[in-house]
Amino acid sequence: MNVAFYEWWLKENLGVKTQKGAQKLSTLVRSLAVATIEQRVALYLLHAANEKGEIIGITQDQIAHDVGGCRSHVATLMADWQRADITRRITHKHLVIADEQALVNIASGIDNAAGIGV
């Protein structure tokens, strides 16, 4: 992939104002393209918590759709993370992050000793 062209395209088509902004967005897109489903879900939940607050109102179907995964894989991750006390399901559509650092570690690809996730 021609990175310079891709960054130009991001600026032109997504309204990114600066070259630095285009470079940051390009890096993010390339990172997500090679991230595991576990990393994408962790990033998604961290972003959702930042945007929505402590209680995140979202279904597993919505998470799967938004990160490009299947609901059954997301369900397995969520069950693993709940058993490890990383997340807590409040209702069918609401959860909280119990251990933000664990999600940061998962999102950044840091192996965890507990072997949480798929």
Backbone as CSV, one residue per row, in Angstrom:
resi,resn,N_x,N_y,N_z,CA_x,CA_y,CA_z,C_x,C_y,C_z
1,MET,0.844,-1.175,0.000,0.000,0.000,0.000,0.888,1.237,0.000
2,ASN,0.544,2.212,-0.788,1.248,3.479,-0.828,0.702,4.360,0.302
3,VAL,1.476,4.478,1.380,1.018,5.190,2.572,0.757,6.656,2.279
4,ALA,1.609,7.299,1.508,1.423,8.718,1.190,0.096,8.937,0.460
5,PHE,-0.212,8.073,-0.495,-1.485,8.186,-1.207,-2.661,7.986,-0.257
6,TYR,-2.552,6.977,0.619,-3.621,6.677,1.557,-3.874,7.860,2.486
7,GLU,-2.798,8.490,2.969,-2.946,9.643,3.848,-3.574,10.810,3.091
8,TRP,-3.192,11.002,1.838,-3.814,12.046,1.020,-5.309,11.764,0.863
9,TRP,-5.648,10.506,0.575,-7.050,10.127,0.397,-7.855,10.398,1.661
10,LEU,-7.281,10.075,2.819,-7.969,10.338,4.089,-8.245,11.826,4.254
11,LYS,-7.262,12.663,3.911,-7.442,14.109,4.028,-8.547,14.588,3.093
12,GLU,-8.521,14.108,1.869,-9.466,14.583,0.863,-10.888,14.067,1.081
13,ASN,-11.017,12.812,1.471,-12.336,12.186,1.510,-12.982,12.135,2.886
14,LEU,-12.198,12.252,3.936,-12.775,12.201,5.282,-12.693,13.539,5.997
15,GLY,-12.199,14.539,5.300,-12.148,15.867,5.880,-11.099,16.035,6.968
16,VAL,-10.095,15.163,6.991,-9.009,15.329,7.952,-8.250,16.579,7.558
17,LYS,-8.053,17.490,8.505,-7.557,18.829,8.181,-6.043,18.914,7.991
18,THR,-5.284,18.127,8.716,-3.827,18.290,8.674,-3.147,17.003,8.237
19,GLN,-1.915,17.142,7.778,-1.124,15.967,7.413,-0.892,15.095,8.635
20,LYS,-0.620,15.729,9.788,-0.408,14.960,11.019,-1.670,14.180,11.380
21,GLY,-2.824,14.793,11.228,-4.086,14.110,11.504,-4.288,12.923,10.568
22,ALA,-3.935,13.114,9.299,-4.053,12.033,8.318,-3.100,10.895,8.667
23,GLN,-1.894,11.241,9.116,-0.926,10.213,9.496,-1.419,9.423,10.703
24,LYS,-1.992,10.123,11.691,-2.511,9.436,12.879,-3.669,8.512,12.509
25,LEU,-4.574,9.005,11.678,-5.706,8.184,11.254,-5.243,7.002,10.419
26,SER,-4.277,7.220,9.549,-3.726,6.145,8.732,-3.106,5.070,9.614
27,THR,-2.352,5.474,10.626,-1.733,4.531,11.553,-2.799,3.734,12.295
28,LEU,-3.858,4.423,12.728,-4.948,3.736,13.419,-5.617,2.712,12.520
29,VAL,-5.920,3.095,11.300,-6.580,2.175,10.363,-5.706,0.964,10.099
30,ARG,-4.409,1.198,9.847,-3.508,0.067,9.606,-3.389,-0.817,10.846
31,SER,-3.387,-0.218,12.028,-3.300,-0.996,13.271,-4.536,-1.867,13.446
32,LEU,-5.697,-1.285,13.197,-6.936,-2.050,13.360,-7.051,-3.164,12.334
33,ALA,-6.473,-2.951,11.173,-6.547,-3.964,10.123,-5.811,-5.235,10.517
34,VAL,-4.791,-5.128,11.343,-4.035,-6.310,11.756,-4.304,-6.712,13.197
35,ALA,-5.152,-5.964,13.901,-5.474,-6.279,15.293,-6.354,-7.523,15.356
36,THR,-6.200,-8.277,16.426,-7.056,-9.443,16.647,-8.448,-8.971,17.038
37,ILE,-9.409,-9.870,16.969,-10.766,-9.520,17.385,-10.768,-9.127,18.859
38,GLU,-9.970,-9.805,19.652,-9.881,-9.484,21.079,-9.384,-8.044,21.279
39,GLN,-8.370,-7.651,20.531,-7.850,-6.290,20.635,-8.883,-5.273,20.159
40,ARG,-9.581,-5.583,19.066,-10.586,-4.650,18.542,-11.739,-4.467,19.525
41,VAL,-12.181,-5.545,20.168,-13.269,-5.430,21.140,-12.802,-4.630,22.357
42,ALA,-11.589,-4.886,22.820,-11.061,-4.134,23.959,-10.981,-2.644,23.630
43,LEU,-10.444,-2.301,22.443,-10.379,-0.905,22.019,-11.774,-0.290,21.924
44,TYR,-12.685,-1.060,21.381,-14.062,-0.582,21.221,-14.677,-0.253,22.574
45,LEU,-14.508,-1.151,23.554,-15.090,-0.922,24.881,-14.433,0.264,25.578
46,LEU,-13.123,0.397,25.440,-12.439,1.550,26.033,-12.943,2.848,25.421
47,HIS,-13.108,2.858,24.091,-13.629,4.040,23.417,-15.070,4.323,23.854
48,ALA,-15.883,3.281,23.933,-17.285,3.454,24.337,-17.383,4.005,25.755
49,ALA,-16.529,3.521,26.652,-16.535,4.019,28.029,-16.128,5.488,28.065
50,ASN,-15.189,5.849,27.223,-14.747,7.240,27.151,-15.868,8.135,26.620
51,GLU,-16.616,7.632,25.648,-17.691,8.417,25.033,-18.983,8.418,25.857
52,LYS,-19.323,7.261,26.437,-20.638,7.088,27.057,-20.631,7.143,28.575
53,GLY,-19.464,7.056,29.187,-19.400,7.081,30.640,-19.216,5.692,31.217
54,GLU,-19.425,5.589,32.511,-19.136,4.352,33.233,-19.976,3.168,32.770
55,ILE,-21.269,3.394,32.563,-22.154,2.317,32.114,-22.289,2.400,30.597
56,ILE,-21.915,1.306,29.940,-21.939,1.261,28.484,-23.189,0.502,28.047
57,GLY,-24.054,1.176,27.320,-25.263,0.543,26.799,-25.020,0.015,25.402
58,ILE,-24.799,-1.292,25.296,-24.493,-1.885,23.984,-24.736,-3.385,24.038
59,THR,-25.146,-3.954,22.936,-25.337,-5.408,22.873,-24.125,-6.072,22.241
60,GLN,-24.013,-7.369,22.444,-22.936,-8.126,21.807,-23.074,-8.090,20.290
61,ASP,-24.291,-8.105,19.792,-24.518,-7.995,18.345,-23.937,-6.683,17.803
62,GLN,-24.197,-5.591,18.526,-23.706,-4.285,18.077,-22.182,-4.234,18.107
63,ILE,-21.591,-4.769,19.168,-20.127,-4.797,19.253,-19.558,-5.586,18.078
64,ALA,-20.109,-6.777,17.859,-19.622,-7.629,16.768,-19.730,-6.914,15.428
65,HIS,-20.851,-6.279,15.188,-21.050,-5.551,13.943,-20.030,-4.433,13.797
66,ASP,-19.830,-3.678,14.855,-18.958,-2.508,14.782,-17.475,-2.852,14.666
67,VAL,-17.067,-4.000,15.207,-15.634,-4.361,15.133,-15.340,-5.346,14.018
68,GLY,-16.363,-5.773,13.292,-16.150,-6.696,12.182,-15.911,-8.124,12.625
69,GLY,-16.619,-8.541,13.649,-16.489,-9.911,14.149,-17.835,-10.589,14.194
70,CYS,-17.858,-11.793,14.720,-19.140,-12.498,14.856,-19.584,-12.456,16.322
71,ARG,-20.898,-12.460,16.521,-21.457,-12.335,17.859,-20.990,-13.447,18.779
72,SER,-20.854,-14.672,18.260,-20.449,-15.782,19.129,-19.036,-15.572,19.672
73,HIS,-18.159,-15.009,18.869,-16.799,-14.734,19.342,-16.821,-13.633,20.393
74,VAL,-17.600,-12.597,20.149,-17.736,-11.505,21.125,-18.333,-12.056,22.418
75,ALA,-19.323,-12.927,22.311,-19.944,-13.513,23.501,-18.926,-14.307,24.309
76,THR,-18.073,-15.055,23.629,-17.027,-15.824,24.323,-16.058,-14.889,25.029
77,LEU,-15.623,-13.840,24.338,-14.724,-12.868,24.960,-15.363,-12.226,26.181
78,MET,-16.621,-11.818,26.029,-17.297,-11.138,27.130,-17.459,-12.071,28.336
79,ALA,-17.762,-13.325,28.078,-17.882,-14.300,29.176,-16.531,-14.505,29.861
80,ASP,-15.470,-14.619,29.069,-14.117,-14.758,29.626,-13.755,-13.543,30.464
81,TRP,-14.039,-12.367,29.940,-13.680,-11.140,30.646,-14.521,-10.948,31.897
82,GLN,-15.767,-11.414,31.855,-16.598,-11.302,33.060,-16.075,-12.250,34.148
83,ARG,-15.702,-13.471,33.762,-15.138,-14.411,34.740,-13.830,-13.885,35.329
84,ALA,-13.073,-13.151,34.540,-11.799,-12.596,35.000,-11.979,-11.239,35.690
85,ASP,-13.224,-10.801,35.837,-13.563,-9.529,36.478,-12.963,-8.331,35.731
86,ILE,-12.916,-8.437,34.416,-12.475,-7.313,33.583,-13.675,-6.444,33.218
87,THR,-14.790,-7.098,32.891,-16.050,-6.390,32.646,-17.134,-7.006,33.525
88,ARG,-18.209,-6.259,33.719,-19.373,-6.759,34.452,-20.626,-6.429,33.661
89,ARG,-21.410,-7.439,33.370,-22.674,-7.246,32.670,-23.710,-6.850,33.714
90,ILE,-24.376,-5.711,33.510,-25.423,-5.256,34.423,-26.774,-5.768,33.949
91,THR,-27.043,-5.573,32.660,-28.256,-6.092,32.034,-27.846,-6.644,30.678
92,HIS,-28.819,-7.129,29.945,-28.550,-7.643,28.598,-27.868,-6.596,27.723
93,LYS,-28.204,-5.337,27.940,-27.688,-4.277,27.081,-26.721,-3.319,27.774
94,HIS,-26.321,-3.606,29.005,-25.464,-2.677,29.733,-24.326,-3.404,30.435
95,LEU,-23.140,-2.794,30.370,-21.989,-3.348,31.072,-21.119,-2.219,31.596
96,VAL,-20.227,-2.587,32.517,-19.234,-1.649,33.012,-17.860,-2.308,32.888
97,ILE,-16.859,-1.485,32.765,-15.486,-1.984,32.749,-15.009,-2.017,34.193
98,ALA,-14.660,-3.195,34.665,-14.206,-3.359,36.043,-12.696,-3.190,36.167
99,ASP,-11.968,-3.541,35.120,-10.506,-3.463,35.145,-10.027,-2.827,33.844
100,GLU,-9.968,-1.502,33.861,-9.592,-0.767,32.648,-8.184,-1.119,32.197
101,GLN,-7.252,-1.274,33.134,-5.866,-1.576,32.759,-5.771,-2.913,32.032
102,ALA,-6.569,-3.892,32.448,-6.561,-5.184,31.755,-7.002,-5.017,30.304
103,LEU,-8.027,-4.193,30.061,-8.474,-3.948,28.686,-7.416,-3.185,27.892
104,VAL,-6.742,-2.246,28.526,-5.658,-1.519,27.854,-4.561,-2.502,27.449
105,ASN,-4.222,-3.419,28.349,-3.195,-4.427,28.047,-3.620,-5.318,26.886
106,ILE,-4.872,-5.734,26.889,-5.387,-6.579,25.807,-5.360,-5.799,24.489
107,ALA,-5.826,-4.562,24.530,-5.881,-3.739,23.319,-4.505,-3.493,22.736
108,SER,-3.509,-3.389,23.600,-2.160,-3.108,23.115,-1.378,-4.374,22.799
109,GLY,-2.011,-5.536,23.008,-1.357,-6.790,22.652,-0.436,-7.331,23.715
110,ILE,-0.505,-6.775,24.914,0.319,-7.282,26.002,-0.296,-8.578,26.498
111,ASP,0.502,-9.636,26.514,0.013,-10.933,26.993,-0.347,-10.816,28.458
112,ASN,-1.436,-11.501,28.820,-1.781,-11.526,30.227,-1.568,-12.915,30.785
113,ALA,-1.121,-12.968,32.024,-0.764,-14.233,32.647,-1.965,-15.159,32.793
114,ALA,-3.141,-14.589,32.902,-4.336,-15.399,33.088,-4.774,-16.072,31.805
115,GLY,-4.253,-15.623,30.675,-4.641,-16.222,29.396,-6.082,-15.906,29.024
116,ILE,-6.559,-14.722,29.400,-7.944,-14.344,29.157,-8.124,-14.094,27.667
117,GLY,-9.263,-14.512,27.175,-9.606,-14.276,25.776,-9.388,-15.511,24.936
118,VAL,-9.745,-15.362,23.681,-9.691,-16.486,22.760,-8.485,-16.351,21.871
